[in-house]
Structures are given as structure tokens and as C-alpha cells.
Amino acid sequence: MNTKNLVLMALLVGVGAALYLIIPGYGEGMKPDFMLTMMFIGIILFPTFKETLLLAITTGVLSGLFSTFPGGFFPNIIDKAITGIVFFVIVLALRSLIQKIAVGAVLVGLGTILSGTIFLSMASILVGLPGGSAFTALFVAVVLPGVVMNAIAFIIIYPIITNLLKRANFKTSVSQA
């Protein structure tokens, strides 16, 4: 891992944290997770296991700290770790296709579904779902709109980041493709 990569990953996580904080919670304290979108962009840009694990754990801890979901700290860490590793494996498998915006947006949507499912499952096991809410109700009310929002955010943010990185002669998987 080089310092430039760490700085860019920190910037991505920071932007994701800022977006996460300004989005209001709904659906029993849950909210769309833009930190997840930034984690996915980081994994696409730096597809190595060490960097993926660092991004996933950092994103999970920050999501957990800022979570408005009651008892959401540990479910967030578990969710981001599993989702990050699964997304990393998919990125490696689709290395030649991942640079296309449409493919990336679909993968971000699927990754968000995976993340939401893991989060709700872990929350129900570890702390229970708040207010007696049903898994399906929270999934429909929060995760599915989050899929749309994260895909749209990816479509807007990813081209901006890749263009900036190409102009700066930054070495990422995008600039080497």
C-alpha cells in the first residue's frame, strides 16, 4: 500500500461519512449508506485484498459510530467486512467489465442489497429489530430505496473521480485499464 492510495481511500471514506451524516434517518433509524458507495468505488479503484479489508473495516467502524439504528455498531462492522470481501471477489472476476458505468452501477446496487440484507440479519440476531419491525418491512422501506440512491450516486461520482485520477496520473486500476 502506498501513501497516495491511503490518502485517496481516506478522502473517499471522508466524503462518504459526510454524505452519511447529512442524510436524515427514516424507517426505524435506518438510512441509505453513501459510505457504502464510496467503499465500492475504493474497491474498484484499488482491487487488492489489503486495501479492500482496510476500506471495509474503516467504513464499518465509521458507519457504526454514526449509525442512527439502535445497536447498529456491530452489525455495521460485520456487514461492511462481508460485503467488502464479496464485492472485491466480484470485482476481480469482472475486472475487464467493471470500468463500464452501467456494470458498476448494477454491482453497486447488488452490493447494497447484500449489505442491507447482512445488516438487517445481524441486527435482528444481535440486538433485535427496533419497535418490533419486520425484516421485510425494513428491507422494502430502507434497503430498496438505498439501492436506487447508491446506484445514482455511483453514476454521478465515479466518472468524476476517474477523470480526476487520469488527469493527475494517479496509478489505480482505472488508469491502468
C-alpha positions in Angstrom: 0.0 0.0 0.0 1.4 3.4 -0.9 0.7 6.7 0.8 -1.1 8.1 -2.2 -3.6 5.2 -2.2 -4.2 5.6 1.5 -4.8 9.3 1.2 -7.3 8.8 -1.7 -9.1 6.0 0.3 -9.3 8.3 3.3 -10.8 11.0 1.2 -13.4 8.6 -0.2 -14.3 7.4 3.3 -14.4 11.0 4.5 -16.8 12.1 1.7 -18.9 9.0 2.4 -19.0 9.9 6.1 -20.0 13.5 5.3 -22.8 12.3 3.0 -23.9 9.7 5.6 -24.2 12.4 8.3 -26.3 14.8 6.2 -28.8 12.2 5.1 -31.7 12.0 7.7 -32.6 8.6 9.1 -36.0 7.1 8.5 -37.5 3.6 8.8 -36.7 2.9 12.5 -33.4 4.8 12.4 -32.0 3.3 9.2 -30.8 5.5 6.3 -29.2 5.0 2.9 -25.5 4.4 3.3 -23.4 6.5 1.0 -20.3 5.3 2.8 -21.1 2.0 1.1 -20.9 3.7 -2.3 -17.6 5.2 -1.6 -16.3 1.9 -0.3 -17.3 0.3 -3.5 -15.6 3.0 -5.6 -12.5 2.5 -3.5 -12.5 -1.3 -4.1 -12.9 -0.7 -7.8 -10.0 1.7 -7.9 -7.7 -0.4 -5.6 -8.6 -4.0 -6.1 -6.2 -5.6 -3.6 -7.2 -7.6 -0.6 -5.3 -5.5 2.0 -6.8 -2.2 0.7 -10.3 -3.8 0.5 -10.1 -5.0 4.1 -8.9 -1.7 5.3 -11.7 0.2 3.4 -14.3 -2.3 4.7 -13.3 -2.2 8.3 -12.9 1.6 8.3 -16.2 2.1 6.6 -17.9 -0.3 9.0 -16.5 1.4 12.1 -17.5 4.8 11.0 -20.9 3.7 9.8 -21.4 2.0 13.2 -20.3 5.1 15.1 -22.6 7.4 13.1 -25.5 4.9 12.9 -28.9 6.1 13.9 -30.1 2.5 14.1 -30.4 1.3 17.8 -27.4 -1.0 18.5 -26.1 -0.6 14.9 -22.4 -0.6 15.7 -21.5 -4.2 15.4 -24.0 -5.1 12.7 -22.4 -2.3 10.6 -18.8 -3.7 11.1 -19.9 -7.2 10.2 -21.9 -6.1 7.3 -19.2 -3.9 5.7 -16.5 -6.6 6.2 -18.5 -9.3 4.5 -19.9 -7.0 1.8 -16.4 -5.6 1.0 -14.8 -9.0 0.6 -17.7 -10.3 -1.6 -17.6 -7.2 -3.7 -13.8 -7.5 -4.0 -14.1 -11.0 -5.3 -16.8 -9.9 -7.9 -14.6 -7.0 -9.0 -11.7 -9.4 -9.6 -13.9 -11.8 -11.5 -15.3 -9.0 -13.7 -12.1 -6.9 -14.0 -12.5 -6.1 -17.7 -16.2 -5.1 -17.4 -16.1 -3.2 -14.1 -14.9 0.0 -15.8 -18.2 0.4 -17.5 -20.5 2.7 -15.6 -23.6 0.6 -16.2 -21.9 -2.6 -14.9 -20.5 -0.7 -11.9 -23.9 0.8 -11.1 -25.6 -2.7 -11.2 -22.8 -4.1 -9.0 -23.2 -1.2 -6.5 -27.0 -1.9 -6.4 -26.4 -5.6 -5.8 -23.8 -4.8 -3.2 -26.2 -2.5 -1.5 -28.8 -5.3 -1.4 -26.2 -7.7 0.0 -25.1 -5.1 2.6 -28.7 -4.3 3.7 -29.5 -8.0 4.0 -26.5 -8.7 6.1 -27.0 -5.6 8.3 -30.7 -6.4 9.0 -29.8 -10.1 9.6 -27.0 -9.3 12.0 -29.1 -6.6 13.8 -32.0 -9.0 14.2 -29.6 -11.6 15.7 -27.5 -9.3 17.9 -29.8 -6.6 19.1 -33.3 -7.2 17.5 -35.1 -5.1 15.1 -36.4 -1.8 16.6 -40.1 -1.4 17.5 -41.0 -4.9 16.5 -40.4 -4.1 12.9 -40.4 -6.9 10.4 -37.3 -7.7 8.3 -39.2 -7.4 5.1 -40.8 -4.0 6.0 -37.3 -2.5 6.8 -35.9 -4.1 3.7 -38.6 -2.5 1.5 -38.6 0.8 3.3 -34.9 1.4 3.6 -32.7 -1.0 1.6 -34.5 -0.8 -1.7 -34.6 3.0 -1.8 -30.9 2.8 -0.7 -30.1 0.7 -3.8 -31.5 3.3 -6.1 -29.8 6.2 -4.3 -26.4 4.4 -4.2 -26.6 3.5 -7.9 -27.4 7.1 -8.8 -24.6 8.4 -6.5 -22.2 6.0 -8.2 -23.2 7.1 -11.7 -22.6 10.7 -10.7 -19.4 10.3 -8.6 -17.5 7.6 -10.3 -16.8 9.4 -13.6 -15.8 12.5 -11.7 -13.2 10.6 -9.6 -11.9 8.6 -12.6 -11.4 11.7 -14.7 -9.6 13.4 -11.9 -7.3 10.4 -11.3 -6.5 10.1 -15.0 -5.5 13.8 -15.2 -3.4 13.5 -12.0 -1.5 10.5 -13.4 -2.6 8.5 -10.4 -2.0 4.8 -10.5 -5.2 2.9 -10.0 -7.0 0.1 -11.7 -8.8 2.7 -13.8 -5.7 4.4 -15.0 -4.1 1.1 -15.9 -7.1 -0.2 -17.9 
